[in-house]
Amino acid sequence: TGIVIAVVTLLLLLAPQASQEAINDTKAFLTGNTGLLYIWFGIGVLFFLLLVALGPFGAITLGPSNEYPEHSTLSWIAMLFSTGIGTAILYSGTIEWIEYYKNPPFEMEPRSEEALKWSTSYGMFHWGIIGWSLYCLPSVCLGYAYHVRNESSLNLSSACRPILRGSTRKVPGRVIDILFMVGLLGSATTGIGLTTPLITESFGAFFGVEQSFGLTLGAVALVVAIIALSVYVGLERGIKQLSNINIVLIFMLMGMIVAWGPAKYIARQGLDSVLFMMTHLPEMSGVGYPAQNKAFTEKWTVFYWAWWLSLGPFVGMFICKISRGRTLRQLILGVLFFGTLGCTICFMILGGYSLYLEQEQGIKIIEAFEQSKHAAVIQVITSLPLGKWILPLFFLLCVSFAATTYDSASYTLAAAATRKLKPSEHPARWHRVVWAIGLGVLPLVLLSLGRLTGNEQQKDVLELLQTASVVVSLPILFIGVMMAVSLTILLFRHNK
């Protein structure tokens, strides 16, 4: 895997223009030819998980039947939520509705009343139950193989043993594990790349520092340093505590917005959006792929399912590791419910507040968005009564979210690369730290790619980062099918 990282990094640096064109061409091919595959896979995974959870197999415990969960329910929720979403929820929750409002689905008129209804609901859908089901599938398949079947390694090939048979340690199994690691690196690159500008914007706005690549380099270095420290001290003292701190910080921010902002407006707008989403799930899901919504579905829904997919094995592997002692029913319903609920609340509060500023207060958030998307988020946050003095809290929350997500990623990569790892054991400290540092390399390369190609537009760099996650997701989709089939085989053999 290290060789793959080195080769990809060198190609991006030595041939930036050609690399960017190749990535964009690959994305266009995948979304244009496999979009329906992503749409139906997401729906199928959700129904498959609900069948497992609500059926007799849902009572199976991950571990001995008399074992209690290793972590309290609150800490478990904090870790799975913080790992699963990252700082991107602060960005998307605040301003993603503007993207849909300006370029709405179904060829409706931009910035119309109808476009507003769809725009405030589509983000909740993209961060909702189907996305979390793509996280949950690997956690269930890996959890059963690792905790119930007592597989000696925590990697994807182990969850596919019924299909691979004796090939988990041979070429087919190795290919699956390498694809997982490359997919994780690609999606982690996207996540850190989208996160870093928000960190630098909040820092720059507070201290009056102009944006620069040096500031970006410093932000990535800070996040990587915290990740390395967190994974070095371990799961209990590092990742778990950082996740708990992260939840406290986001509750503080949301509480301030509700307390100082238009609570009634946010609640009314949020509930209207949830109800609208629930009544239009078939259209939003892309079922039937109507011609007038093809471009929108490929740009947004397919991208999001690809992103969730590429991150799914890493998040699932981490959730598997922290879920020993819970039943399959508790695992599935907990991930689907609490993950979806947390994201929905973030979109209701952050998105509702930014919409209020635009429509009721005359603060031109859309105009700021057109100049700089991340600066628009900062403008929303600094409109609170404390003004720019709330930015230190927001900065800490951004860094904490990023660190919590990617310390889990480096821990998972180290665990997957460890040949034998019992449920009570952890990967070596040096191994975790090496992966933490490695996670900082590719984001810097892709963020600098715009500079190397003469492309200074933030929009193009963000689209390149999004494209990278789509490109690496397709192999993960087929691995997901293999895991689901393998789990089905194992469940029907459970009492035999």
ROBAZA-787729 format. One line per field, with one value per residue (C-alpha): residue in one letter; x, y negated, z negated. Coordinates in pm, whole numbers, plus 32768, in hexadecimal, padded with zeros to 4 digits. Last residue first. Layout:
vogu: [a;...]
px: [X;...]
py: [Y;...]
pz: [Z;...]
***
This chain:
vogu: [k;n;h;r;f;l;l;i;t;l;s;v;a;m;m;v;g;i;f;l;i;p;l;s;v;v;v;s;a;t;q;l;l;e;l;v;d;k;q;q;e;n;g;t;l;r;g;l;s;l;l;v;l;p;l;v;g;l;g;i;a;w;v;v;r;h;w;r;a;p;h;e;s;p;k;l;k;r;t;a;a;a;a;l;t;y;s;a;s;d;y;t;t;a;a;f;s;v;c;l;l;f;f;l;p;l;i;w;k;g;l;p;l;s;t;i;v;q;i;v;a;a;h;k;s;q;e;f;a;e;i;i;k;i;g;q;e;q;e;l;y;l;s;y;g;g;l;i;m;f;c;i;t;c;g;l;t;g;f;f;l;v;g;l;i;l;q;r;l;t;r;g;r;s;i;k;c;i;f;m;g;v;f;p;g;l;s;l;w;w;a;w;y;f;v;t;w;k;e;t;f;a;k;n;q;a;p;y;g;v;g;s;m;e;p;l;h;t;m;m;f;l;v;s;d;l;g;q;r;a;i;y;k;a;p;g;w;a;v;i;m;g;m;l;m;f;i;l;v;i;n;i;n;s;l;q;k;i;g;r;e;l;g;v;y;v;s;l;a;i;i;a;v;v;l;a;v;a;g;l;t;l;g;f;s;q;e;v;g;f;f;a;g;f;s;e;t;i;l;p;t;t;l;g;i;g;t;t;a;s;g;l;l;g;v;m;f;l;i;d;i;v;r;g;p;v;k;r;t;s;g;r;l;i;p;r;c;a;s;s;l;n;l;s;s;e;n;r;v;h;y;a;y;g;l;c;v;s;p;l;c;y;l;s;w;g;i;i;g;w;h;f;m;g;y;s;t;s;w;k;l;a;e;e;s;r;p;e;m;e;f;p;p;n;k;y;y;e;i;w;e;i;t;g;s;y;l;i;a;t;g;i;g;t;s;f;l;m;a;i;w;s;l;t;s;h;e;p;y;e;n;s;p;g;l;t;i;a;g;f;p;g;l;a;v;l;l;l;f;f;l;v;g;i;g;f;w;i;y;l;l;g;t;n;g;t;l;f;a;k;t;d;n;i;a;e;q;s;a;q;p;a;l;l;l;l;l;t;v;v;a;i;v;i;g;t]
px: [764C;75BA;7650;7656;7539;75EE;7736;769C;75E9;772A;77E9;76E0;76EA;7868;787B;7783;7851;798C;78D6;788A;79EE;7A72;7996;79FC;7B5C;7AF1;79CC;7AAD;7BA7;7A91;7A2D;7B92;7B9E;7A53;7AE3;7C16;7B3A;7A5E;7B8A;7BFD;7D73;7DB5;7F14;7F44;803C;7F69;7E2E;7EF6;7F64;7E26;7E52;7FB7;7F66;7E42;7F27;802C;7F64;7EDB;803E;8090;7F71;7FD1;812F;80A0;7FC1;80E0;81C6;80BC;8094;7F33;7E46;7DE9;7CB0;7BF9;7D2C;7E09;7ED3;7F6C;7F5C;7F14;7DA1;7DEB;7EDE;7DE2;7CD4;7DA7;7E02;7C93;7C26;7D2C;7C93;7B33;7B8A;7C9A;7BB4;7A9B;7B89;7C2B;7AD9;7A56;7B8C;7B66;79F3;7A41;7B57;7A66;795F;7A21;79E9;788A;7818;76AF;76A7;76F0;7851;77D5;771E;7843;792F;7858;785E;79DB;79DB;7910;79D4;7952;780F;77D3;77F3;76DD;760C;7644;75CD;7558;73F9;7384;7253;72AD;7427;745A;7337;73C8;7513;745B;738D;74C0;7581;745D;739B;74D0;757B;743C;741F;758A;755E;7416;74A2;75CE;74FD;73F7;74C0;75EA;7513;741F;753A;760F;74F1;745A;75AB;75C9;76C6;77E3;78F5;7891;79D6;7A9A;796F;7937;7AA3;7A83;793C;79D4;7AF9;7A25;7921;7A07;7A07;7895;7830;78EE;7859;76FB;773E;77C0;769B;75A7;7655;76DF;763D;74EA;74F6;7555;744A;732D;7271;72AF;7206;72ED;71D6;7233;7319;72FB;7274;7145;70F0;7130;703F;6F4F;7069;7134;700F;6FCF;713C;7144;7006;7098;71D5;7121;703D;7154;7246;713C;70D4;723D;7298;73FC;749E;742D;7411;755F;760B;7586;75FE;775D;7764;76D6;77E8;78F3;786D;785C;79C6;7A3B;799C;7A41;7B94;7B6A;7B1C;7C34;7D43;7D29;7C53;7CC1;7E34;7F3A;7FE1;7E99;7E4C;7FAC;7FC0;7E68;7EBF;8000;7F47;7E45;7F53;8022;7EED;7EA6;8011;801C;7EDA;7F70;80A0;7FBA;7F30;7DF8;7E30;7E55;7D6A;7D8C;7C21;7BCE;7D14;7CDD;7B73;7BD6;7CFF;7C28;7B18;7C1E;7CA7;7B62;7B22;7C82;7C72;7B33;7B9E;7CEF;7C3C;7B66;7C96;7D5B;7C31;7C09;7D7D;7D63;7C2A;7CBA;7DF1;7D1B;7C4F;7D87;7E2C;7CFD;7CF8;7E77;7E96;7E58;7CDD;7CF2;7C8C;7B16;7AF7;797B;7949;7A7E;79F7;79FC;7B67;7BBC;7B3F;7C3C;7C4B;7D1F;7D02;7B9A;7ADA;7997;78CC;79A8;7A6D;7984;7847;78E0;7977;7827;776B;786B;788D;7714;76F1;77B5;76E6;75B2;761E;7606;74B0;7436;748E;75A6;7531;73C7;7409;74BB;7392;729B;72FC;733A;71F3;7119;71F0;71D2;7057;706B;714D;72C3;7300;71CB;718F;725E;7208;7313;737F;74BB;74B7;73E3;749A;75EE;7558;74CE;7633;767E;7678;764A;7744;7860;7821;77D1;791B;79D6;79C3;7896;78C7;79DB;7929;77E0;7873;7948;7838;7736;7821;7879;7706;76BA;77D2;78F7;7960;77FC;77A2;77F6;76FC;76C6;783E;78AB;77DD;768D;758B;742B;740C;7422;72B4;723D;7220;7393;73E5;72B9;7306;746B;73FC;72FE;7408;7507;740F;73C0;7530;757A;7458;74DF;764C;75FC;751E;764A;7728;7749;773F;77C2;78E2;7942;7936;7A01;7B0C;7B25;7B4D;7C61;7D1A;7D01;7D8B;7EA6;7F00;7F15;7FD5;80D9;8204;8149;8010;80D9;81CB;80AF;8003;8148;81A1;8045;8047;819F;8121;8000]
py: [89E8;88CE;87B1;885B;8784;8655;86B8;86D2;8585;84E2;8561;84D8;8385;8382;83D9;82C4;81CE;823D;81E1;8086;805D;808E;7F6A;7E7A;7E0D;7D31;7C96;7C23;7B81;7AC3;7A15;799D;7923;786F;77C1;7755;76D4;7607;7571;74DA;74A4;758A;7557;76CD;76D2;75E7;76B8;77F0;775D;77D2;7927;794D;78C9;79BB;7ADA;7AAF;7A7B;7BDD;7C64;7BB5;7C64;7DAB;7D98;7D3F;7E74;7F5C;7EC1;7F06;8075;80E6;8128;826A;82DC;8339;8401;8376;844D;83CC;825A;818C;8178;8103;7FF8;7F7E;7F79;7EB0;7DBC;7D94;7D6E;7C5D;7BDA;7BA0;7B1E;7A38;799A;796A;78DD;77ED;776C;7758;76A1;75A3;7576;7539;7444;73A2;7342;7205;7199;7129;7180;712F;722D;71A5;7232;7393;7337;7268;738B;7470;736F;7362;74D7;74AB;7383;7277;7322;7383;7217;71BD;72DF;726F;710D;70A4;7016;708B;7158;720D;722D;7235;7326;740D;7411;7467;757D;7617;7620;768C;7779;77FD;784E;78EE;79C9;7A37;7AA2;7B56;7C17;7C93;7CDB;7DA4;7E64;7EAC;7F0F;7FDD;80A7;80D4;8113;8214;82BC;82DE;821A;82B7;8248;8104;8038;8108;8130;7FB8;7F8D;808A;7FF0;7E95;7F16;7FF8;7EE6;7DC6;7E2A;7E7C;7D39;7C78;7D41;7D18;7BA2;7B87;7C50;7B6B;7A26;7A07;7B40;7AF2;7988;79E6;7AF4;7A25;79D6;7B35;7BDA;7CD6;7DD1;7DD0;7CA6;7CAC;7B4A;7BA6;7CD6;7C18;7AFB;7B14;7B4E;7A2B;7939;79AA;7973;7820;77AA;781F;7756;761A;7620;7670;7571;7460;74A8;74A2;735E;7335;72F6;7433;7510;749D;74AE;760D;7685;7606;7696;77E4;77EE;77B4;78BD;79BB;7976;799A;7AF5;7B52;7AD8;7BAC;7CE6;7CAF;7C6D;7D08;7E37;7E72;7E31;7D36;7D43;7D29;7BDB;7B4F;7BA6;7B15;79D6;79B2;79FE;78EF;77EE;784B;782F;76D4;7665;76D3;7617;74DF;7506;7530;73D9;7334;71DD;71B9;70D5;719D;720B;7219;72CD;73DE;7415;7416;74FF;7603;75EF;760F;774C;780E;7842;78C6;7994;7A3C;7A6D;7AFB;7BDE;7C56;7CA9;7D3D;7E13;7E90;7EE4;7FA3;805F;80AE;8138;8217;829B;82DA;8395;8476;84CA;84FD;85EB;85C3;85B7;86C0;87F1;87B7;8670;867C;86F4;8627;84D3;8435;84A2;83F4;82AD;829B;82CD;8405;853C;8588;85ED;8657;8587;8457;8437;84CE;8440;82E9;82DF;831D;8237;811C;8141;8114;7FF5;7EED;7F1F;7F24;7DCE;7D41;7DDC;7D53;7BE8;7B02;7AF4;7AE0;79C8;790A;7938;789B;772B;7728;77D2;76D5;75B4;7627;7616;74B0;7456;7417;74E0;7540;76B5;7799;78C8;786E;7711;7655;7514;75A3;76F1;7651;7560;7684;76F9;75C6;7614;778C;77BF;7704;776E;78D1;78DB;78B9;7A30;7B0D;7C79;7C6A;7B66;7C25;7D7D;7CF8;7C26;7D3C;7E35;7D38;7D06;7E7C;7ECA;7F89;80F7;8177;8298;8404;8518;8589;8598;849E;83C5;843A;84D7;8453;83B1;8508;8546;842F;82BA;8270;835B;82ED;8180;81B2;8248;8132;8024;80DE;80FE;7F8B;7F2D;8033;7FB6;7E53;7EB9;7FA3;7E98;7DB2;7EB5;7E30;7CB5;7CA4;7D8F;7CFA;7B93;7BF3;7C99;7B6A;7A84;7B5B;7B74;79FC;79B0;7AA8;7A19;78BA;7927;7A02;7A16;79C4;7A93;7BB5;7BA9;7BB1;7CD6;7D9D;7D58;7DB1;7EF5;7F51;7F18;8000]
pz: [7B1D;7A4D;7B18;7C6D;7CF0;7C63;7D0A;7E67;7E40;7DC3;7EF3;7FE1;7F34;7F32;80A6;80FC;8031;80EB;822C;81A5;8121;8284;82F5;81E0;8244;836A;82B0;8191;827E;8330;81EF;81C0;8328;82F4;81C4;828B;83A4;82BB;8208;8351;8360;8485;850A;851B;83FB;8327;8359;8305;81B8;810C;81B0;8133;7FD9;7FBC;802E;7F1C;7DDC;7DC5;7DCE;7C86;7BD5;7C80;7BEE;7A98;7A8F;7AEB;79E7;78E0;793C;7993;786F;77BD;7703;7845;78B8;79CD;7ABA;7C00;7BA6;7CE1;7C90;7B2D;7BA7;7CA7;7B9C;7AA7;7BBF;7C17;7AAC;7A84;7BC5;7B4E;79F5;7A7D;7B7E;7A83;797D;7A74;7AE8;7982;790B;7A23;79D5;7867;78C5;79C0;78BC;7874;79DD;798D;782E;788E;79AD;7B0A;7AE5;7B2D;7C6D;7CEC;7CA3;7D78;7E91;7E79;7EC0;7FFD;8080;816F;81D4;806A;7FFF;80F3;8072;7F0A;7F50;7DF7;7E2D;7CD8;7D39;7E79;7E71;7CF8;7CCF;7DD9;7D1C;7BD9;7C76;7D15;7BCF;7AF4;7BD6;7C87;7B3C;7AB5;7BEB;7BCF;7A65;7AA7;7BD0;7B0B;79D6;7A91;7B95;7AB3;7989;7A5A;7AF3;79BB;78CB;79B8;79F2;787A;77AE;76E8;77D8;7883;7874;7973;7A5C;7A57;7AC3;7BDC;7C4D;7C56;7D24;7E02;7E3B;7E9E;800D;8000;7F51;805C;817B;80E9;80D4;8237;82C1;820B;8269;83CA;8458;83C2;8435;859A;85B2;851F;8662;86E2;85BA;850A;84C4;8356;831F;81A4;81A6;8278;81A3;805C;80AB;7F84;7E8C;7F14;7EF9;7D94;7D37;7DE2;7D33;7BE7;7C22;7C90;7B60;7A6A;7AFE;7B08;79A1;7925;79D8;7956;7806;7754;788B;791A;77C7;7786;78D9;788D;772D;77A3;78AC;77A4;76B5;77D1;782C;76C6;76BA;7805;7787;764E;7717;7815;7714;75BB;7615;777D;7754;76DF;7835;78F3;784E;786D;79E0;7A24;7968;7A33;7B79;7B30;7AE1;7C15;7CF2;7C67;7C8D;7DF9;7E3B;7D9C;7E7C;7FA8;7F5D;7ED3;7E3D;7CC4;7C03;7AC2;7AA2;7C16;7C66;7B64;7BCF;7D3F;7D01;7C50;7D5A;7E6D;7DC5;7DB6;7F29;7F61;7E22;7E9A;8003;7F9C;7EA7;7FCA;809D;7F7B;7F1B;807F;8093;7F4C;7FB5;810C;805F;7F81;80A6;8178;805A;8036;81A9;81B3;808D;7F18;7F3E;804D;7F84;7FAD;8070;806B;7F05;7E9D;7F08;7DAC;7D86;7ECF;7E40;7D26;7BAD;7B9A;7ABE;7B1E;79E7;7A97;79A0;795B;7A9F;7BA5;7B07;7AD0;7C2C;7CD4;7BE5;7BF4;7D6D;7D9E;7CA6;7D60;7E9E;7DBC;7D3C;7E9B;7ED0;7D81;7DB0;7E1D;7F89;7F16;7E1E;7F32;801B;7F2A;7F1F;8097;80F1;803E;80BC;8226;8208;8189;82AC;829A;83D9;84A6;84AD;858C;84B5;83B4;8347;83AD;82E0;81C7;81D5;819C;809D;7FD1;7FA3;7ECF;7D5C;7D48;7E60;7DB6;7C4E;7CC2;7D81;7C37;7C01;7C4A;7BEC;7AEA;7A18;7A2E;79E3;78C4;7820;7840;7798;768A;763F;7647;7554;75E7;75CF;75FC;7513;755E;750D;7676;76B8;77C4;78AA;7828;7911;78C9;7A21;7AC4;7A6B;7B54;7B16;7B2D;7C4E;7D1F;7CCF;7D47;7E93;7EC9;7E9C;7F73;8092;8094;80A0;81AC;827C;8292;82B8;83DB;8475;848F;8537;869A;867F;851C;8569;86BA;863F;850B;85DF;86C2;8593;84FB;8647;8682;8527;8553;86AA;861A;84E3;8591;84A5;8363;839D;842A;8305;8206;82B2;82C0;8153;80D8;81A2;8119;7FB6;8000]
***
